[in-house]
Amino acid sequence: MNGTMTSDQAMACLNLALERNKQLFNEAYRLSHAALDLLDQPHMDIEKFTRYQKKRRQADLKYLEAIEHLRLIMAEYPAHLFSAQNSIHEPPFRLRDDDEL
């Protein structure tokens, strides 16, 4: 991360990077399900199975890209920014151990 960035700029960059990472995982998920849909088609033949394998490889590569992207994000940004990012998604209260659900 650039040392001259303000905290707000760093958070904005982190949010953008995490949004892109979410898109990468969503793309991988869609490719994976498209591959599985090919298996659900009737009358499986070698051509359909070859298309399935190709789509499955594309999904696997996209998952690897998303994982590497996330690894780079985590290496680039300080841990306290992730803590701040997560805190906005936490509920405003927590149940105590003795509270019933």
Sequence and secondary structure as in RCSB ss.txt:
>XXXX:A:sequence
MNGTMTSDQAMACLNLALERNKQLFNEAYRLSHAALDLLDQPHMDIEKFTRYQKKRRQADLKYLEAIEHLRLIMA
EYPAHLFSAQNSIHEPPFRLRDDDEL
>XXXX:A:secstr
  TT  HHHHHHHHHHHHHHHHHHHHHHHHHHHHHHHHHHSSS  HHHHHHHHHHHHHHHHHHHHHHHHHHHHHH
HS HHHHHHHHHTTS SS   TT   
